[in-house]
Amino acid sequence: MVYLSFIILKPFLMAILSSFIIAFVFYPFYKKILNKTKRENLSAFTIAFLIVLIIAIPSILILNMVSNEVIDIYNDATIKLIEDKELTGIECEKETLFCSMVDAVNTNQRVRFYISGTITNLASSITRNTSSFLFSVPKKILNILIIFLLVFFLLKAGKTIWDGVSELLPLKRGHKDKLLKKFAETLNGVVYGYLVIALIEGIVGWIGFAIIGNRIALLLGIIIMLLALVPAIGASLVWVPASIYYIVQGEPIKVLVLVIAGLIIMFLDIWTRSKIIGTRADIHPIIIALGVLGGLVAFGPVGIVIGPVILSLLMTIIEIYQEEKDSFTI
């Protein structure tokens, strides 16, 4: 029966897991609204509806803006290839290794042929993905509806579910409390220390590139946000090469803006993230980093949260075992 239930729920597993995570994170906000309204249905509906709006509206706007940026880059590169113009836009006359590389990109026919093929493949990929996205719209709408309904009911029944899980655990009361506390701390630490910080870093990167007039500022901001999930070096893989590019272009103001944005991102990445994780989740950053990356590979986007939670619970179970090993009989 368990297996059959899993098969039935499998198509919506990501939506279900996402709903549990969202409901857990937003439960304190639900309690605050409930204290003011004294009405469970209204409070749960308000939170669930706001969450759907937060997910749906920005996603649609960002998808539209990024699509326009990608199309602009595609059209620009295509025109340069057709009219045999320089691809990089970098003016370089000195006899250096860097200038040789720039010249190779601008004039070498093999490089141009490779770039042309890459652009063609990219265009085909965009077309396929657009078609797939359009066909998957009904499923995405259904997933959003599932998230809305589940979050609504999970918020209302949050304490009952939490107590039920606690009763099902075959552990002593102290160990149950320790395990559930670690679950809550890790979930909060990952959400606020990784997801929220990554989002802020992406916004900082977007603003920085927008200030200097970069045409794909939003796309670069999204890339920074995704790479920010990799501790320490992630976001620097975007803003450092971009800064070097503008140094070569001889545009110090743009370099200064990007360096300031980069320093803010580094501050968020190194100090703020460590502070949040240290406060909310007493777990080594390496464990969380491995959980984030491994969870992402294993479970997709929702694995960013699930991965660290699983590893932290494993570490807690090992601690409980060490505490109780003297009472075990082998």
C-alpha positions as CSV (number, residue, x, y, z in Angstrom):
1,M,0.0,0.0,0.0
2,V,2.9,2.3,0.8
3,Y,4.4,1.7,-2.7
4,L,1.1,2.2,-4.4
5,S,0.5,5.4,-2.5
6,F,4.0,6.6,-3.6
7,I,3.2,5.8,-7.3
8,I,0.0,7.8,-7.0
9,L,1.7,10.8,-5.4
10,K,4.9,10.7,-7.4
11,P,3.8,13.1,-10.2
12,F,3.1,15.8,-7.5
13,L,5.9,14.8,-5.1
14,M,7.9,18.1,-5.7
15,A,4.8,20.2,-5.2
16,I,4.0,18.2,-2.0
17,L,7.5,18.6,-0.6
18,S,7.5,22.3,-1.5
19,S,4.2,22.8,0.3
20,F,5.5,21.2,3.5
21,I,8.6,23.4,3.4
22,I,6.6,26.6,2.6
23,A,4.1,25.9,5.3
24,F,6.8,25.3,7.9
25,V,8.7,28.5,7.0
26,F,5.5,30.7,6.9
27,Y,3.9,29.1,10.0
28,P,5.1,31.9,12.3
29,F,3.5,34.5,10.0
30,Y,0.3,32.5,10.0
31,K,0.3,32.6,13.8
32,K,0.8,36.3,13.9
33,I,-2.2,36.9,11.5
34,L,-4.2,34.4,13.5
35,N,-3.6,36.2,16.7
36,K,-5.0,39.4,15.1
37,T,-8.0,37.9,13.1
38,K,-8.8,35.0,15.5
39,R,-10.0,33.1,12.3
40,E,-8.0,30.1,11.1
41,N,-9.5,29.8,7.6
42,L,-9.0,33.5,6.9
43,S,-5.4,33.5,8.2
44,A,-4.4,30.4,6.3
45,F,-6.1,31.5,3.1
46,T,-4.3,34.9,3.3
47,I,-0.9,33.3,3.7
48,A,-1.5,30.7,1.0
49,F,-2.8,33.3,-1.4
50,L,0.1,35.6,-0.8
51,I,2.6,32.8,-1.3
52,V,1.0,31.8,-4.7
53,L,1.2,35.5,-5.8
54,I,4.8,35.7,-4.7
55,I,5.6,32.6,-6.7
56,A,3.5,33.1,-9.8
57,I,3.7,36.9,-10.6
58,P,7.5,37.4,-10.3
59,S,8.1,34.1,-12.2
60,I,6.0,35.3,-15.1
61,L,7.6,38.7,-15.2
62,I,11.2,37.4,-14.8
63,L,10.7,34.8,-17.5
64,N,9.4,37.4,-19.9
65,M,12.3,39.8,-19.2
66,V,15.0,37.1,-19.4
67,S,13.5,35.8,-22.6
68,N,13.8,39.3,-24.1
69,E,17.4,39.7,-23.0
70,V,18.4,36.3,-24.5
71,I,16.6,37.2,-27.8
72,D,18.5,40.5,-27.9
73,I,21.8,38.7,-27.4
74,Y,20.9,36.1,-30.0
75,N,19.9,38.8,-32.6
76,D,23.1,40.8,-31.9
77,A,25.4,37.9,-32.3
78,T,23.6,36.7,-35.4
79,I,23.9,40.2,-37.0
80,K,27.6,40.4,-36.2
81,L,28.2,37.0,-37.7
82,I,26.3,37.8,-40.9
83,E,27.9,41.2,-41.3
84,D,31.4,39.9,-40.4
85,K,31.8,42.4,-37.5
86,E,33.9,41.9,-34.4
87,L,32.2,39.6,-31.9
88,T,33.7,40.9,-28.7
89,G,33.5,44.6,-29.1
90,I,37.0,44.8,-27.5
91,E,39.5,47.1,-29.2
92,C,42.9,45.6,-28.6
93,E,46.0,46.6,-30.6
94,K,48.9,45.5,-28.3
95,E,50.9,42.3,-29.0
96,T,49.9,40.4,-25.9
97,L,48.4,37.0,-25.3
98,F,45.1,38.5,-24.4
99,C,45.0,40.6,-27.6
100,S,45.8,37.5,-29.6
101,M,42.9,35.7,-28.0
102,V,40.6,38.7,-28.7
103,D,41.8,38.7,-32.3
104,A,41.2,35.0,-32.6
105,V,37.6,35.4,-31.4
106,N,37.0,38.4,-33.7
107,T,38.5,37.1,-36.9
108,N,39.2,33.3,-36.8
109,Q,36.8,31.6,-39.1
110,R,36.8,28.4,-37.0
111,V,35.9,30.3,-33.9
112,R,33.1,32.1,-35.8
113,F,31.9,28.8,-37.2
114,Y,31.8,27.3,-33.7
115,I,30.0,30.3,-32.3
116,S,27.5,30.2,-35.2
117,G,26.8,26.5,-34.5
118,T,26.4,27.2,-30.8
119,I,23.9,30.0,-31.5
120,T,22.0,27.7,-33.9
121,N,21.9,25.0,-31.2
122,L,20.9,27.6,-28.6
123,A,18.0,28.8,-30.8
124,S,16.8,25.2,-31.3
125,S,17.1,24.6,-27.6
126,I,15.1,27.7,-26.8
127,T,12.4,26.7,-29.3
128,R,12.1,23.2,-27.8
129,N,12.1,24.5,-24.2
130,T,9.5,27.1,-25.1
131,S,7.3,24.5,-26.6
132,S,7.8,22.1,-23.7
133,F,7.0,25.0,-21.3
134,L,3.8,25.9,-23.1
135,F,2.7,22.2,-23.1
136,S,3.6,22.0,-19.4
137,V,1.6,25.1,-18.4
138,P,-1.5,23.1,-17.3
139,K,0.7,20.9,-15.1
140,K,2.4,23.9,-13.6
141,I,-1.0,25.5,-12.9
142,L,-2.1,22.2,-11.2
143,N,1.1,22.2,-9.1
144,I,0.4,25.8,-8.0
145,L,-3.1,24.8,-7.1
146,I,-1.8,21.8,-5.1
147,I,0.7,24.0,-3.3
148,F,-2.1,26.5,-2.4
149,L,-4.4,23.9,-1.1
150,L,-1.8,22.0,0.9
151,V,-0.3,25.1,2.4
152,F,-3.8,26.2,3.4
153,F,-4.5,22.9,5.2
154,L,-1.0,22.4,6.6
155,L,-1.0,25.9,8.2
156,K,-4.3,25.1,9.9
157,A,-3.2,21.6,11.0
158,G,0.4,22.5,11.7
159,K,0.6,21.7,15.4
160,T,-1.5,18.5,15.0
161,I,0.8,17.2,12.3
162,W,3.9,18.2,14.3
163,D,2.6,16.4,17.4
164,G,1.6,13.4,15.3
165,V,5.1,13.0,13.8
166,S,6.6,13.3,17.3
167,E,4.4,10.5,18.6
168,L,5.3,8.2,15.7
169,L,9.0,8.5,16.3
170,P,10.2,5.4,18.2
171,L,12.5,7.4,20.5
172,K,12.7,8.7,24.0
173,R,11.0,12.1,24.6
174,G,14.3,13.9,24.9
175,H,15.6,12.4,21.7
176,K,12.4,13.2,19.9
177,D,12.7,16.8,20.9
178,K,16.3,16.9,19.9
179,L,15.6,15.4,16.4
180,L,12.6,17.7,15.7
181,K,14.5,20.7,17.0
182,K,17.4,19.9,14.6
183,F,15.0,19.5,11.8
184,A,13.5,23.0,12.5
185,E,16.8,24.7,13.0
186,T,18.3,23.2,9.8
187,L,15.3,24.1,7.7
188,N,15.3,27.6,8.9
189,G,19.0,27.9,8.5
190,V,19.0,26.7,4.9
191,V,16.0,28.8,3.9
192,Y,17.3,32.1,5.4
193,G,21.0,31.4,5.2
194,Y,21.1,30.0,1.7
195,L,17.9,30.7,-0.3
196,V,17.2,34.2,1.1
197,I,20.8,35.3,1.0
198,A,21.2,33.8,-2.6
199,L,18.1,35.8,-3.6
200,I,19.6,39.0,-2.1
201,E,22.9,38.4,-3.8
202,G,21.1,37.9,-7.1
203,I,19.3,41.2,-6.7
204,V,22.5,43.0,-5.8
205,G,24.1,41.6,-8.9
206,W,21.2,42.6,-11.1
207,I,21.2,46.1,-9.7
208,G,25.0,46.4,-10.3
209,F,24.8,45.3,-13.9
210,A,21.7,47.4,-14.5
211,I,23.5,50.5,-13.2
212,I,26.3,50.1,-15.7
213,G,23.8,49.5,-18.5
214,N,24.4,45.8,-19.2
215,R,21.7,44.4,-21.5
216,I,21.5,41.1,-19.8
217,A,21.6,42.4,-16.2
218,L,18.6,40.3,-15.0
219,L,20.0,37.1,-16.6
220,L,23.3,37.7,-14.9
221,G,21.6,38.4,-11.6
222,I,19.7,35.1,-11.9
223,I,23.0,33.3,-12.6
224,I,24.6,34.9,-9.6
225,M,21.6,33.8,-7.5
226,L,22.0,30.2,-8.6
227,L,25.8,30.2,-8.2
228,A,25.5,31.8,-4.8
229,L,24.3,28.4,-3.5
230,V,28.0,27.3,-3.9
231,P,29.7,28.7,-0.9
232,A,32.5,31.4,-1.1
233,I,33.3,31.2,-4.8
234,G,29.9,30.9,-6.5
235,A,28.9,34.4,-7.3
236,S,32.4,35.6,-8.0
237,L,32.4,33.4,-11.2
238,V,30.2,36.1,-12.7
239,W,31.2,39.5,-11.3
240,V,35.0,38.9,-11.4
241,P,35.2,38.0,-15.1
242,A,32.8,40.9,-15.9
243,S,35.0,43.3,-14.0
244,I,38.1,42.1,-15.9
245,Y,36.2,42.6,-19.2
246,Y,35.4,46.2,-18.3
247,I,39.0,46.8,-17.2
248,V,40.1,45.8,-20.6
249,Q,37.5,48.0,-22.1
250,G,38.9,50.9,-20.2
251,E,35.7,51.7,-18.3
252,P,36.8,52.3,-14.6
253,I,33.4,53.6,-13.5
254,K,31.7,50.3,-14.5
255,V,34.5,48.3,-12.9
256,L,34.0,50.3,-9.6
257,V,30.3,49.6,-9.6
258,L,30.9,45.9,-10.1
259,V,33.6,45.8,-7.5
260,I,31.3,47.5,-5.0
261,A,28.5,45.0,-5.9
262,G,31.0,42.2,-5.6
263,L,32.1,43.2,-2.1
264,I,28.5,43.5,-0.9
265,I,27.9,40.0,-2.3
266,M,31.1,38.7,-0.6
267,F,30.0,40.2,2.7
268,L,26.6,38.6,2.4
269,D,28.2,35.3,1.3
270,I,30.9,35.0,4.0
271,W,29.7,36.9,7.0
272,T,25.9,37.2,6.9
273,R,25.3,33.7,5.8
274,S,27.6,32.2,8.4
275,K,26.0,34.4,11.1
276,I,22.5,33.3,10.1
277,I,23.4,29.6,9.9
278,G,25.3,29.8,13.2
279,T,22.3,31.4,14.9
280,R,19.5,29.3,13.4
281,A,21.3,26.0,12.8
282,D,24.1,24.6,14.8
283,I,25.6,22.6,12.0
284,H,28.9,22.8,10.1
285,P,28.7,24.9,6.9
286,I,30.4,22.1,5.0
287,I,27.6,19.7,5.8
288,I,25.0,22.2,4.7
289,A,27.0,23.0,1.5
290,L,27.2,19.3,0.6
291,G,23.5,18.8,1.4
292,V,22.6,21.8,-0.9
293,L,24.7,20.6,-3.8
294,G,23.9,16.9,-3.4
295,G,20.2,17.6,-2.8
296,L,20.0,19.7,-5.9
297,V,21.5,16.9,-8.0
298,A,19.4,14.2,-6.4
299,F,16.0,15.9,-6.0
300,G,16.1,19.0,-8.2
301,P,15.3,22.5,-6.8
302,V,13.5,21.3,-3.7
303,G,16.6,19.3,-2.9
304,I,18.4,22.5,-1.9
305,V,16.4,22.4,1.3
306,I,15.8,18.6,1.6
307,G,19.5,17.7,1.2
308,P,20.9,19.6,4.3
309,V,17.9,18.5,6.4
310,I,18.6,14.8,5.6
311,L,22.3,15.2,6.4
312,S,21.7,17.1,9.6
313,L,19.1,14.6,10.8
314,L,21.6,11.8,10.1
315,M,24.3,13.6,12.2
316,T,21.7,14.0,15.0
317,I,20.8,10.3,14.9
318,I,24.5,9.5,15.1
319,E,24.8,11.7,18.2
320,I,21.8,10.0,19.8
321,Y,23.3,6.6,19.0
322,Q,26.6,7.7,20.7
323,E,24.7,8.9,23.7
324,E,22.8,5.6,24.0
325,K,25.4,3.1,22.8
326,D,26.3,2.0,26.3
327,S,22.7,0.8,26.8
328,F,22.7,-1.2,23.6
329,T,23.2,-5.0,23.8
330,I,25.2,-6.6,21.0
